[in-house]
Amino acid sequence: MKVLLVLDQYDGANNGNTITARRLHDTLVEKGHEVRIAAVGEGREDKWGFRDYHLPFFDKLVTAQGFIFAAPEEKKMEEAVLWADLVHVMMPFAIGRQAVKIALKNNVPCTGAFHVQPENIWFSVKLGNCIPLINFTYWVAKKYIFQYFHYIHCPSHMIEKQLIKHNYKAEIRVISNGISPVFKYHKSKTRRAEFEGKFIVVMSGRLSNEKRQDVLIEAVRKSRHADKIQLFLAGQGPVREKYEKLGATLPNPIMMEFLTLEGLIDLFGETDLYVHASDADIEAISCMEAFASGLVPVIANSSRSATPQFALDDRSLFEAGNPDDLARKIDYWFEHEQERKEMEFRYAEEAKLFSLSACVDKMVEMFNDEICRTEKLKDGRMQR
């Protein structure tokens, strides 16, 4: 099968959507499919490169998030779409809409993915709790692009329920983005010098308002064991300076760094506890990677996040936005080392349910269903 992945940003693994796309690409290739990309940047043999697009008034904010929009180019996109047996649109912006419109015009099978949660957009300007605005954004996304898909991929049941609530008519396939096999249970035999004698608490992912690293910083400050805790935020984003200032006055000043894949794996091997404080997440691959590596997670129990589904019991949940409750959970796991070690194995075992290979097999099944549906349309055996 020849698969075209359409998304704004593919080069540079600095955000979750790009990482997801690259893993999907690599796994599809491993399974014998031919995969090409349509995204911003330089073109190459397996990629159609598009110009970048700067959004008036919001360019600084978008850049701070580490994101780049791709500008539509009709002839180039038409060439890319006509090459493919199946077009999979992974981002709901301008080139994604152009791709699906060209695919429909030329009867090329096309599926879509819902990876961009409206809350993630509006939390960036501190409007993530404005429910009318969130509902309006779901409506705009449906009218702008998602109305054109028969199949929509959702990474979690949480976001599936949101699409149903907002009257999306497509058939929704709930398929995890999957955990890369490089993340598996491991514990480092030695620690870096700055970690010696400390209880290491980590959160990985983008540094932004909705991820609520501020709640974690405050929880560490309130912990009974604050003097023994070393907090490490693995990521980058627009609120980095804010968190540096908040964390500078902890008994052990906060450590922050954007890590390579190898660096993140090494960090997890030295970590005692993982915290995911986010108010809004479609799936949170970063948390999945952590518990696959043998870390017990403590997760914000937010109704707008899919991540609470991974908690095996209430010891791994805290009230979203409540640093006092989070501090209690951190203290519990600090003080119950044997229980923590037992649960590390259970979480690593649970992660096997979300293997990347199995998840991509389900994606291929969806692709094949769309190809068969489009063939029937061509033959006049069904109506669009």
Salt bridges, closest charged atoms under 4 A:
ASP11 OD1 - ARG44 NH1 3.31
ASP11 OD2 - LYS47 NZ 2.52
ASP26 OD1 - HIS25 ND1 2.92
GLU34 OE2 - ARG36 NH2 3.50
ASP46 OD2 - HIS25 NE2 3.87
ASP46 OD1 - ARG44 NE 2.74
ASP52 OD2 - HIS54 NE2 2.94
ASP59 OD1 - HIS54 ND1 2.82
GLU73 OE1 - ARG51 NH1 3.44
GLU73 OE1 - LYS76 NZ 3.43
GLU160 OE1 - HIS157 ND1 2.94
GLU171 OE2 - ARG173 NE 2.99
GLU210 OE2 - ARG206 NH2 2.89
ASP214 OD1 - ARG212 NE 3.02
GLU218 OE1 - ARG221 NE 3.28
ASP227 OD2 - LYS228 NZ 3.66
GLU244 OE2 - ARG240 NE 3.00
GLU270 OE1 - ARG192 NH2 2.58
ASP272 OD2 - ARG191 NH2 2.65
ASP272 OD1 - ARG340 NH1 3.92
ASP279 OD2 - ARG212 NH1 3.13
ASP281 OD1 - LYS211 NZ 2.57
ASP281 OD2 - HIS276 NE2 2.73
GLU289 OE2 - ARG23 NH1 2.72
ASP313 OD2 - ARG315 NH2 2.69
ASP324 OD1 - LYS222 NZ 3.40
ASP325 OD1 - ARG328 NH2 3.47
ASP331 OD2 - ARG224 NH1 3.84
GLU335 OE2 - ARG224 NH2 2.72
GLU335 OE2 - HIS225 NE2 2.67
GLU337 OE2 - LYS341 NZ 3.73
GLU339 OE1 - ARG315 NH1 2.71
GLU344 OE2 - LYS187 NZ 3.35
GLU344 OE2 - ARG340 NH1 3.79
GLU349 OE1 - LYS352 NZ 3.07
ASP361 OD1 - LYS31 NZ 2.90
ASP369 OD2 - ARG173 NH2 2.71
GLU370 OE1 - ARG373 NE 2.93
GLU375 OE2 - LYS378 NZ 3.45
ASP379 OD2 - ARG381 NH2 2.76
